[in-house]
Amino acid sequence: MDTPPDDLSFEDALKRLEEIVRSLESGDAKLDDAIKLYEEGTRLRQQCSARLDAAQARIEAIRLDSDGRPAGVAPFDGG
């Protein structure tokens, strides 16, 4: 892979991660290559997770007043 993981879009990083998983699951990679793929996959998973966490933190929920009208926003509660 020529593009550093930090330069990939979320979608491209996820696509590359899926390719790595398929390659590792096939069992065709030599041990050294499998280790490199696993390490790259770990970095990509961490990158994707961090981007999802950042996106979730930016989402806001609309609060409604007692009459059902918008009354402002509150941080997203993932629960």
DSSP file (Angstrom, degrees, kcal/mol; ACC not computed):
  #  RESIDUE AA STRUCTURE BP1 BP2  ACC     N-H-->O    O-->H-N    N-H-->O    O-->H-N    TCO  KAPPA ALPHA  PHI   PSI    X-CA   Y-CA   Z-CA
    1    1 A M              0   0    0      0, 0.0    15,-0.0     0, 0.0     0, 0.0   0.000 360.0 360.0 360.0 125.8    0.0    0.0    0.0
    2    2 A D        +     0   0    0      2,-0.1     0, 0.0     0, 0.0     0, 0.0   0.775 360.0  80.2 -88.1 -28.9    1.6    3.3   -1.1
    3    3 A T  S    S-     0   0    0      1,-0.1     5,-0.1     2,-0.0     0, 0.0  -0.675  85.3-119.4 -85.9 126.0   -0.7    5.8    0.7
    4    4 A P    >   -     0   0    0      0, 0.0     3,-1.9     0, 0.0     4,-0.5  -0.362  25.6-119.1 -60.0 142.4    0.1    6.3    4.4
    5    5 A P  G >  S+     0   0    0      0, 0.0     3,-1.2     0, 0.0     8,-0.1   0.825 111.8  59.3 -54.2 -35.3   -2.9    5.3    6.5
    6    6 A D  G 3  S+     0   0    0      1,-0.2     7,-0.0     7,-0.0    -3,-0.0   0.736 102.7  54.2 -67.6 -20.2   -3.3    8.8    7.9
    7    7 A D  G <  S+     0   0    0     -3,-1.9    -1,-0.2     2,-0.1     2,-0.2   0.526  89.5  98.1 -90.1  -6.5   -3.8   10.2    4.4
    8    8 A L  S <  S-     0   0    0     -3,-1.2     2,-0.1    -4,-0.5     3,-0.0  -0.533  76.7-118.4 -81.6 146.0   -6.7    7.8    3.5
    9    9 A S     >  -     0   0    0     -2,-0.2     4,-2.7     1,-0.1     5,-0.2  -0.341  34.2-104.3 -69.1 164.7  -10.3    8.8    3.8
   10   10 A F  H  > S+     0   0    0      1,-0.2     4,-2.6     2,-0.2     5,-0.2   0.930 123.3  49.5 -56.4 -45.7  -12.4    6.8    6.2
   11   11 A E  H  > S+     0   0    0      1,-0.2     4,-2.3     2,-0.2    -1,-0.2   0.900 112.3  46.5 -63.7 -41.7  -14.0    4.9    3.4
   12   12 A D  H  > S+     0   0    0      2,-0.2     4,-2.5     1,-0.2    -1,-0.2   0.890 112.3  50.8 -68.1 -38.5  -10.6    4.1    1.8
   13   13 A A  H  X S+     0   0    0     -4,-2.7     4,-2.4     2,-0.2    -2,-0.2   0.913 111.8  47.7 -63.9 -42.1   -9.2    3.0    5.1
   14   14 A L  H  X S+     0   0    0     -4,-2.6     4,-2.2    -5,-0.2    -2,-0.2   0.901 111.3  50.7 -65.2 -41.0  -12.2    0.7    5.7
   15   15 A K  H  X S+     0   0    0     -4,-2.3     4,-2.0     2,-0.2    -2,-0.2   0.921 111.5  47.5 -62.2 -44.3  -11.9   -0.7    2.2
   16   16 A R  H  X S+     0   0    0     -4,-2.5     4,-2.4     1,-0.2    -2,-0.2   0.900 109.8  53.5 -64.1 -40.3   -8.2   -1.4    2.7
   17   17 A L  H  X S+     0   0    0     -4,-2.4     4,-2.3     1,-0.2    -1,-0.2   0.900 107.7  50.6 -61.1 -40.8   -8.9   -3.0    6.1
   18   18 A E  H  X S+     0   0    0     -4,-2.2     4,-2.3     2,-0.2    -1,-0.2   0.888 109.0  51.7 -63.6 -39.1  -11.5   -5.3    4.5
   19   19 A E  H  X S+     0   0    0     -4,-2.0     4,-2.4     2,-0.2    -2,-0.2   0.912 109.8  49.6 -62.3 -42.4   -8.9   -6.3    1.9
   20   20 A I  H  X S+     0   0    0     -4,-2.4     4,-2.8     2,-0.2     5,-0.2   0.919 109.6  50.6 -63.4 -44.2   -6.4   -7.1    4.6
   21   21 A V  H  X S+     0   0    0     -4,-2.3     4,-2.7     1,-0.2    -1,-0.2   0.929 111.0  48.7 -60.6 -45.4   -8.9   -9.2    6.5
   22   22 A R  H  X S+     0   0    0     -4,-2.3     4,-1.7     1,-0.2    -1,-0.2   0.915 112.4  49.1 -60.5 -42.3   -9.7  -11.2    3.3
   23   23 A S  H  X>S+     0   0    0     -4,-2.4     4,-0.8     1,-0.2     5,-0.6   0.920 113.6  45.3 -64.6 -44.1   -6.0  -11.7    2.7
   24   24 A L  H ><5S+     0   0    0     -4,-2.8     3,-0.6     1,-0.2    -1,-0.2   0.892 111.9  52.1 -66.9 -38.9   -5.4  -12.9    6.2
   25   25 A E  H 3<5S+     0   0    0     -4,-2.7    -1,-0.2     1,-0.2    -2,-0.2   0.805 101.1  61.9 -67.5 -28.4   -8.4  -15.2    6.2
   26   26 A S  H 3<5S-     0   0    0     -4,-1.7    -1,-0.2    -5,-0.2    -2,-0.2   0.794  95.2-143.1 -68.7 -26.3   -7.3  -16.8    3.0
   27   27 A G  T <<5 +     0   0    0     -4,-0.8    -3,-0.1    -3,-0.6    -2,-0.1   0.577  67.2 116.6  76.3   8.2   -4.2  -18.1    4.7
   28   28 A D      < +     0   0    0     -5,-0.6     2,-0.1     2,-0.1    -4,-0.1   0.691  45.7  97.4 -83.3 -19.1   -2.2  -17.5    1.5
   29   29 A A  S    S-     0   0    0     -6,-0.5     2,-0.0     1,-0.1     0, 0.0  -0.448  78.5-116.5 -74.7 141.3    0.2  -14.8    2.9
   30   30 A K     >  -     0   0    0     -2,-0.1     4,-3.1     1,-0.1     5,-0.2  -0.331  35.8-100.9 -68.1 160.7    3.6  -15.9    4.1
   31   31 A L  H  > S+     0   0    0      1,-0.2     4,-2.4     2,-0.2     5,-0.2   0.901 122.0  47.0 -54.4 -49.9    4.2  -15.4    7.8
   32   32 A D  H  > S+     0   0    0      1,-0.2     4,-2.0     2,-0.2    -1,-0.2   0.904 115.4  46.6 -61.1 -41.0    6.3  -12.2    7.4
   33   33 A D  H  > S+     0   0    0      2,-0.2     4,-2.7     1,-0.2    -2,-0.2   0.896 110.7  52.6 -67.1 -39.6    3.7  -10.7    5.0
   34   34 A A  H  X S+     0   0    0     -4,-3.1     4,-2.6     2,-0.2    -2,-0.2   0.893 108.4  50.7 -63.4 -39.6    0.9  -11.8    7.3
   35   35 A I  H  X S+     0   0    0     -4,-2.4     4,-2.5    -5,-0.2    -1,-0.2   0.925 111.4  47.8 -64.1 -44.0    2.5  -10.0   10.3
   36   36 A K  H  X S+     0   0    0     -4,-2.0     4,-2.6     2,-0.2    -2,-0.2   0.914 112.8  48.9 -62.7 -42.9    2.9   -6.8    8.2
   37   37 A L  H  X S+     0   0    0     -4,-2.7     4,-2.9     2,-0.2    -2,-0.2   0.913 110.5  50.9 -62.7 -42.0   -0.7   -7.0    7.1
   38   38 A Y  H  X S+     0   0    0     -4,-2.6     4,-2.3     2,-0.2    -2,-0.2   0.920 111.2  48.1 -62.0 -43.7   -1.8   -7.5   10.7
   39   39 A E  H  X S+     0   0    0     -4,-2.5     4,-2.0     2,-0.2    -2,-0.2   0.914 113.2  47.4 -63.5 -43.3    0.1   -4.5   11.8
   40   40 A E  H  X S+     0   0    0     -4,-2.6     4,-2.6     1,-0.2    -2,-0.2   0.919 111.8  51.4 -63.4 -42.7   -1.3   -2.4    9.0
   41   41 A G  H  X S+     0   0    0     -4,-2.9     4,-2.7     1,-0.2    -2,-0.2   0.882 107.4  52.6 -61.6 -38.8   -4.8   -3.6    9.8
   42   42 A T  H  X S+     0   0    0     -4,-2.3     4,-2.2     2,-0.2    -1,-0.2   0.920 110.6  47.2 -63.7 -43.9   -4.3   -2.7   13.4
   43   43 A R  H  X S+     0   0    0     -4,-2.0     4,-2.4     1,-0.2    -2,-0.2   0.917 113.4  48.5 -63.2 -42.9   -3.3    0.8   12.5
   44   44 A L  H  X S+     0   0    0     -4,-2.6     4,-2.9     2,-0.2     5,-0.2   0.901 110.0  51.4 -64.9 -40.9   -6.2    1.2   10.1
   45   45 A R  H  X S+     0   0    0     -4,-2.7     4,-2.5     1,-0.2    -1,-0.2   0.915 111.5  47.5 -61.9 -42.6   -8.7   -0.2   12.7
   46   46 A Q  H  X S+     0   0    0     -4,-2.2     4,-2.4     2,-0.2    -2,-0.2   0.902 112.5  49.6 -64.7 -41.1   -7.4    2.4   15.2
   47   47 A Q  H  X S+     0   0    0     -4,-2.4     4,-2.3     2,-0.2    -2,-0.2   0.933 112.6  46.5 -63.2 -46.9   -7.6    5.2   12.6
   48   48 A C  H  X S+     0   0    0     -4,-2.9     4,-2.3     1,-0.2    -2,-0.2   0.909 112.7  50.3 -62.9 -42.5  -11.2    4.2   11.7
   49   49 A S  H  X S+     0   0    0     -4,-2.5     4,-2.5    -5,-0.2    -1,-0.2   0.911 110.3  49.5 -62.8 -43.2  -12.2    4.0   15.3
   50   50 A A  H  X S+     0   0    0     -4,-2.4     4,-2.3     1,-0.2    -1,-0.2   0.898 111.2  49.6 -64.1 -40.2  -10.8    7.4   16.1
   51   51 A R  H  X S+     0   0    0     -4,-2.3     4,-2.3     2,-0.2    -1,-0.2   0.893 110.9  49.1 -66.9 -38.3  -12.6    8.9   13.2
   52   52 A L  H  X S+     0   0    0     -4,-2.3     4,-2.6     2,-0.2    -2,-0.2   0.912 111.0  50.4 -65.6 -41.6  -15.9    7.4   14.2
   53   53 A D  H  X S+     0   0    0     -4,-2.5     4,-2.0     1,-0.2    -2,-0.2   0.908 111.3  48.7 -61.5 -41.8  -15.4    8.6   17.8
   54   54 A A  H  X S+     0   0    0     -4,-2.3     4,-1.1     2,-0.2    -1,-0.2   0.897 111.6  49.3 -65.5 -40.3  -14.7   12.1   16.5
   55   55 A A  H  X S+     0   0    0     -4,-2.3     4,-0.9     1,-0.2     3,-0.5   0.915 110.1  50.6 -65.2 -42.1  -17.7   12.1   14.2
   56   56 A Q  H >< S+     0   0    0     -4,-2.6     3,-0.7     1,-0.2    20,-0.3   0.891 106.5  55.1 -62.7 -38.7  -19.9   10.9   17.1
   57   57 A A  H 3< S+     0   0    0     -4,-2.0    -1,-0.2     1,-0.2    19,-0.2   0.779 106.7  52.3 -65.7 -25.6  -18.6   13.7   19.3
   58   58 A R  H 3< S+     0   0    0     -4,-1.1    -1,-0.2    -3,-0.5     2,-0.2   0.655  87.6  98.2 -84.8 -16.1  -19.7   16.2   16.6
   59   59 A I    <<  -     0   0    0     -4,-0.9    17,-1.7    -3,-0.7     2,-0.4  -0.522  58.0-162.9 -74.7 136.8  -23.2   15.0   16.3
   60   60 A E  E     -A   75   0A   0     -2,-0.2     2,-0.4    15,-0.2    -2,-0.1  -0.940  11.6-136.9-121.5 145.1  -25.8   17.0   18.3
   61   61 A A  E     -A   74   0A   0     13,-3.0    13,-2.5    -2,-0.4     2,-0.5  -0.816  22.8-121.8 -98.5 138.1  -29.2   16.0   19.3
   62   62 A I  E     -A   73   0A   0     -2,-0.4     2,-0.3    11,-0.2    11,-0.3  -0.670  24.6-145.7 -79.9 126.0  -32.1   18.5   19.0
   63   63 A R  E     -A   72   0A   0      9,-2.9     8,-3.5    -2,-0.5     9,-0.6  -0.722  10.3-150.0 -91.2 143.2  -33.8   19.1   22.3
   64   64 A L  E     -A   70   0A   0     -2,-0.3     2,-0.1     6,-0.3     9,-0.0  -0.863   8.3-131.3-112.2 146.9  -37.5   19.8   22.3
   65   65 A D    >   -     0   0    0      4,-3.0     3,-2.2    -2,-0.3     6,-0.1  -0.220  45.2 -82.7 -83.6-175.8  -39.4   22.0   24.8
   66   66 A S  T 3  S+     0   0    0      1,-0.3    -1,-0.1     2,-0.1    -2,-0.0   0.716 131.6  53.6 -64.2 -20.2  -42.6   20.8   26.5
   67   67 A D  T 3  S-     0   0    0      2,-0.1    -1,-0.3     3,-0.0    -3,-0.0   0.394 120.7-106.7 -92.6   2.7  -44.7   21.8   23.4
   68   68 A G  S <  S+     0   0    0     -3,-2.2    -2,-0.1     1,-0.3     3,-0.0   0.605  76.0 134.9  84.9  10.9  -42.5   19.8   21.1
   69   69 A R        -     0   0    0      1,-0.1    -4,-3.0     2,-0.0    -1,-0.3  -0.677  68.1 -92.2 -92.9 148.7  -40.7   22.7   19.5
   70   70 A P  E     +A   64   0A   0      0, 0.0    -6,-0.3     0, 0.0     3,-0.1  -0.362  43.7 175.9 -57.8 132.6  -36.9   22.8   19.0
   71   71 A A  E     -     0   0A   0     -8,-3.5     2,-0.3     1,-0.5    -7,-0.2   0.174  54.1 -67.4-125.9  15.2  -35.3   24.4   22.1
   72   72 A G  E     -A   63   0A   0     -9,-0.6    -9,-2.9     2,-0.0    -1,-0.5  -0.823  58.9 -71.9 129.6-170.0  -31.6   24.0   21.3
   73   73 A V  E     -A   62   0A   0     -2,-0.3   -11,-0.2   -11,-0.3   -13,-0.0  -0.892  29.9-165.6-127.0 157.1  -29.1   21.2   21.0
   74   74 A A  E     -A   61   0A   0    -13,-2.5   -13,-3.0    -2,-0.3     3,-0.1  -0.957  39.6 -85.0-135.5 154.0  -27.4   18.9   23.3
   75   75 A P  E     -A   60   0A   0      0, 0.0   -15,-0.2     0, 0.0     2,-0.1  -0.260  57.2 -94.1 -56.8 146.1  -24.3   16.6   22.8
   76   76 A F        -     0   0    0    -17,-1.7     2,-0.7   -20,-0.3   -17,-0.1  -0.395  32.0-150.2 -62.5 134.1  -25.1   13.3   21.3
   77   77 A D        -     0   0    0     -2,-0.1    -1,-0.1     1,-0.1   -20,-0.0  -0.917   2.7-160.2-109.5 104.4  -25.6   10.5   23.9
   78   78 A G              0   0    0     -2,-0.7    -1,-0.1     1,-0.3    -2,-0.0   0.477 360.0 360.0 -65.0  -1.6  -24.5    7.3   22.3
   79   79 A G              0   0    0      0, 0.0    -1,-0.3     0, 0.0    -3,-0.0   0.467 360.0 360.0 -82.1 360.0  -26.5    5.2   24.8
